[in-house]
């Protein structure tokens, strides 16, 4: 999903004027796999999974009706109080590109329930990265629980929190923090729906409490590839992402804030910052 150069932005600003304007309905055959269907329609697997809101990528079945958009990307349903700028931040893109992709102009009014399409080409072009950080932010949100010892919000007992909790509204997109290969995609105890990605140099990242998953085991992903959506599956007190960075062959955890770009808090939106309560493993 990485195409963030100035010339490319200029081109897609003018070339993307309509979102996926045709949806094909496809009935799953007994011999089908998700990858076969994706190749048949020349779209990414994550496009199919996300548009059909499939919680578990391993659970497609014969006779299931899938809706296949005509181009790669994801849809977002506008919620009460959303603004174009707020949604653009959510997908790490620009307002102008988001408007152009949906045939809107700056004076356009969006409304709750409206569906916006975010093409693959414009997602995660604002990386919030730095030269000395190998990982990128997986979500634009509010840090609700840091790495280290804490009083667990569910059990009330002192425990070591092995990741970083980033609170955001349910359905917010979660992106891969680094290039790698998906090693797990499914339900994993207190993590709920979780994705694990193996990276170079013995690093792994985990993304927990997702509402649904957009990737499959063995899939190669880039930094900025969409992995799923924020949820509160597993042991959680509210919608958030539990993000871990692991090393030494997946046996030890690191403090994500020491590996991510130097943005102590990614403020998602003031309307959520005082009301999100996140917990989990």
C-alpha positions as CSV (number, residue, x, y, z in Angstrom):
1,X,0.0,0.0,0.0
2,X,3.0,2.3,-0.1
3,X,3.0,4.7,-3.0
4,X,3.4,8.0,-1.1
5,X,5.5,10.1,-3.5
6,X,4.6,13.6,-4.7
7,X,4.1,12.8,-8.3
8,X,1.9,9.8,-7.5
9,X,-0.3,11.9,-5.2
10,X,-0.7,14.5,-8.0
11,X,-1.7,11.8,-10.5
12,X,-4.3,10.1,-8.3
13,X,-5.8,13.4,-7.1
14,X,-7.0,13.9,-10.7
15,X,-7.5,10.3,-11.8
16,X,-9.6,9.1,-8.9
17,X,-13.0,10.8,-9.2
18,X,-15.4,7.9,-8.6
19,X,-15.3,5.1,-6.1
20,X,-16.0,1.4,-6.8
21,X,-19.1,2.0,-8.8
22,X,-20.0,-1.6,-9.6
23,X,-20.4,-4.5,-7.1
24,X,-20.6,-8.1,-8.4
25,X,-22.3,-10.8,-6.4
26,X,-20.5,-14.1,-6.4
27,X,-21.7,-17.4,-5.1
28,X,-18.9,-19.4,-3.4
29,X,-18.2,-22.8,-5.0
30,X,-17.1,-26.0,-3.2
31,X,-13.6,-25.7,-4.7
32,X,-13.1,-22.0,-4.0
33,X,-10.6,-20.5,-1.7
34,X,-10.4,-16.8,-0.8
35,X,-7.2,-16.4,-2.9
36,X,-8.8,-18.1,-5.9
37,X,-11.8,-15.7,-5.7
38,X,-9.5,-12.7,-5.3
39,X,-7.5,-13.7,-8.4
40,X,-10.6,-14.3,-10.4
41,X,-11.8,-10.7,-9.8
42,X,-8.3,-9.2,-9.8
43,X,-8.7,-7.7,-6.3
44,X,-6.9,-8.2,-3.0
45,X,-8.2,-10.7,-0.5
46,X,-8.5,-7.9,2.1
47,X,-10.9,-6.0,-0.2
48,X,-13.3,-9.0,-0.2
49,X,-12.9,-9.6,3.5
50,X,-13.4,-6.0,4.5
51,X,-16.4,-5.3,2.2
52,X,-18.2,-8.4,3.3
53,X,-17.4,-7.8,7.0
54,X,-16.1,-11.3,7.4
55,X,-14.8,-11.8,10.9
56,X,-12.7,-14.9,10.2
57,X,-11.0,-15.3,6.8
58,X,-11.1,-19.1,7.2
59,X,-14.8,-19.2,7.4
60,X,-16.0,-18.7,3.8
61,X,-18.3,-21.6,2.8
62,X,-20.0,-23.1,-0.3
63,X,-23.1,-21.2,-1.3
64,X,-22.1,-18.0,0.5
65,X,-22.8,-14.9,-1.5
66,X,-19.9,-12.5,-1.6
67,X,-20.0,-8.9,-2.9
68,X,-16.9,-8.0,-4.9
69,X,-16.1,-4.3,-5.5
70,X,-14.7,-3.4,-8.8
71,X,-11.5,-1.9,-7.4
72,X,-9.3,-2.4,-4.3
73,X,-10.1,-0.4,-1.2
74,X,-12.4,-0.3,1.8
75,X,-15.7,1.3,2.7
76,X,-16.3,3.4,5.7
77,X,-19.8,4.2,7.1
78,X,-19.9,7.8,8.3
79,X,-20.9,8.1,12.0
80,X,-22.6,10.9,13.8
81,X,-20.2,13.8,14.3
82,X,-17.6,12.6,11.7
83,X,-15.9,15.1,9.5
84,X,-13.9,14.6,6.3
85,X,-10.7,15.6,8.1
86,X,-11.4,13.1,10.9
87,X,-12.0,10.3,8.4
88,X,-8.9,11.3,6.4
89,X,-6.8,11.0,9.5
90,X,-8.2,7.6,10.3
91,X,-6.9,6.3,7.0
92,X,-3.7,8.3,7.1
93,X,-4.6,10.1,3.9
94,X,-5.4,13.7,2.8
95,X,-8.7,15.5,2.6
96,X,-8.3,16.3,-1.0
97,X,-7.7,12.6,-2.0
98,X,-10.6,11.4,0.1
99,X,-12.9,14.0,-1.5
100,X,-11.7,13.1,-5.0
101,X,-12.2,9.4,-4.4
102,X,-15.8,9.9,-3.6
103,X,-16.6,12.6,-6.2
104,X,-17.1,15.2,-3.4
105,X,-15.9,18.9,-3.2
106,X,-14.8,20.8,0.0
107,X,-18.3,22.2,0.4
108,X,-19.9,18.8,0.3
109,X,-21.9,17.7,3.5
110,X,-21.4,14.2,4.7
111,X,-24.1,12.5,6.9
112,X,-24.3,9.6,9.3
113,X,-24.9,6.3,7.4
114,X,-23.2,7.5,4.2
115,X,-20.7,5.1,2.7
116,X,-17.4,6.5,1.6
117,X,-14.9,4.4,-0.4
118,X,-11.2,4.7,0.4
119,X,-9.2,3.3,-2.6
120,X,-6.1,1.2,-1.8
121,X,-3.9,3.8,-3.6
122,X,-4.6,6.6,-1.1
123,X,-4.6,4.7,2.2
124,X,-1.6,5.2,4.5
125,X,0.3,7.7,2.4
126,X,0.9,9.9,5.6
127,X,3.2,7.5,7.4
128,X,4.1,9.5,10.6
129,X,7.5,7.8,10.4
130,X,11.1,8.9,11.2
131,X,14.5,7.9,10.0
132,X,15.3,6.1,13.2
133,X,12.0,4.1,13.7
134,X,11.7,0.8,11.9
135,X,8.0,0.5,12.8
136,X,5.0,2.7,11.9
137,X,1.8,3.5,13.8
138,X,-0.8,0.8,13.2
139,X,-3.7,3.0,14.1
140,X,-4.6,6.7,14.6
141,X,-6.1,6.8,18.1
142,X,-5.6,7.7,21.7
143,X,-3.1,5.8,23.9
144,X,-5.2,4.4,26.7
145,X,-2.8,2.0,28.4
146,X,1.0,1.9,28.0
147,X,3.5,-1.0,28.2
148,X,4.5,-2.2,31.7
149,X,3.0,-2.9,35.1
150,X,-0.5,-1.8,35.7
151,X,-3.8,-2.6,37.4
152,X,-5.7,-4.7,34.9
153,X,-8.9,-2.9,34.0
154,X,-10.9,-6.2,34.0
155,X,-9.4,-8.3,36.8
156,X,-8.4,-5.4,39.1
157,X,-5.1,-7.1,39.8
158,X,-1.6,-5.9,39.2
159,X,-0.2,-7.4,36.0
160,X,2.4,-6.7,33.3
161,X,0.9,-5.2,30.1
162,X,2.9,-6.6,27.2
163,X,1.7,-4.1,24.6
164,X,0.3,-0.7,23.9
165,X,-3.5,-0.1,23.9
166,X,-4.7,2.5,21.4
167,X,-8.3,3.4,21.8
168,X,-10.4,4.3,18.7
169,X,-14.0,3.8,17.6
170,X,-15.1,0.4,16.6
171,X,-14.5,-0.2,12.9
172,X,-11.4,2.1,12.6
173,X,-8.8,0.6,10.3
174,X,-5.8,-1.2,11.6
175,X,-2.6,-1.2,9.5
176,X,0.5,-3.4,9.5
177,X,3.3,-1.6,11.3
178,X,6.1,-3.1,9.1
179,X,6.5,-5.3,6.0
180,X,6.2,-9.0,6.8
181,X,4.3,-12.3,6.5
182,X,1.0,-13.1,8.4
183,X,1.7,-16.0,10.8
184,X,-1.6,-16.0,12.6
185,X,-5.1,-14.7,11.8
186,X,-8.0,-15.8,13.9
187,X,-9.3,-16.0,17.5
188,X,-6.7,-16.2,20.3
189,X,-8.0,-16.3,23.8
190,X,-8.0,-13.0,25.6
191,X,-6.7,-11.3,22.5
192,X,-10.0,-12.0,20.7
193,X,-9.6,-11.7,17.0
194,X,-5.9,-11.3,16.4
195,X,-3.3,-10.9,13.6
196,X,0.3,-11.7,14.0
197,X,2.9,-10.7,11.5
198,X,6.5,-11.9,11.3
199,X,9.1,-9.3,10.2
200,X,12.8,-9.4,9.4
201,X,15.5,-9.6,12.1
202,X,13.4,-11.8,14.4
203,X,10.6,-9.3,15.1
204,X,6.9,-10.0,15.3
205,X,3.9,-7.7,15.8
206,X,0.5,-8.6,17.2
207,X,-2.8,-6.8,16.7
208,X,-5.5,-7.8,19.2
209,X,-9.2,-7.3,19.9
210,X,-10.1,-6.8,16.3
211,X,-13.8,-6.7,15.2
212,X,-12.8,-8.6,12.1
213,X,-9.7,-9.7,10.2
214,X,-8.8,-8.8,6.6
215,X,-5.8,-11.0,6.0
216,X,-4.9,-14.7,5.9
217,X,-2.0,-16.8,7.2
218,X,0.9,-16.8,4.8
219,X,-0.1,-13.5,3.2
220,X,2.7,-11.0,2.6
221,X,1.8,-7.5,3.8
222,X,3.5,-4.1,3.6
223,X,3.8,-1.4,6.2
224,X,0.4,0.3,5.8
225,X,-1.5,-2.8,4.5
226,X,-4.9,-3.0,6.2
227,X,-5.1,-6.0,8.6
228,X,-8.6,-5.5,10.1
229,X,-10.8,-3.2,12.1
230,X,-10.8,-2.1,15.7
231,X,-13.1,-4.0,18.0
232,X,-13.4,-5.3,21.6
233,X,-13.3,-9.0,21.1
234,X,-11.6,-11.1,23.8
235,X,-10.9,-9.6,27.2
236,X,-11.6,-5.9,26.7
237,X,-13.5,-3.0,28.3
238,X,-14.0,-1.0,25.2
239,X,-13.0,-0.7,21.5
240,X,-9.2,-0.5,21.1
241,X,-6.2,-2.1,19.5
242,X,-3.8,-4.1,21.6
243,X,-0.5,-3.7,19.8
244,X,2.7,-5.7,20.6
245,X,6.2,-5.8,19.3
246,X,8.0,-9.1,19.9
247,X,11.6,-10.2,19.4
248,X,13.9,-13.1,20.0
249,X,11.8,-15.5,18.0
250,X,8.6,-14.2,19.4
251,X,9.6,-15.0,23.0
252,X,10.0,-11.5,24.4
253,X,8.1,-8.2,24.1
254,X,9.4,-4.7,23.7
255,X,7.9,-1.3,24.6
256,X,6.3,-0.2,21.3
257,X,6.8,3.5,22.2
258,X,10.6,2.9,22.0
259,X,10.2,1.5,18.4
260,X,7.5,3.7,17.0
261,X,8.0,7.3,15.6
262,X,8.2,9.9,18.3
263,X,4.5,10.8,18.7
264,X,3.6,10.0,22.3
265,X,-0.1,10.3,21.6
266,X,-2.0,10.2,18.3
267,X,-5.0,12.3,19.1
268,X,-7.8,10.7,17.0
269,X,-10.6,13.2,17.8
270,X,-11.5,15.2,20.8
271,X,-15.1,13.8,20.7
272,X,-13.7,10.4,21.7
273,X,-10.6,11.3,23.8
274,X,-12.6,11.6,27.0
275,X,-14.9,8.7,26.6
276,X,-12.9,5.7,25.4
277,X,-12.1,3.1,28.0
278,X,-9.8,0.3,26.9
279,X,-8.5,-2.8,28.6
280,X,-7.4,-6.3,27.6
281,X,-4.3,-8.4,27.8
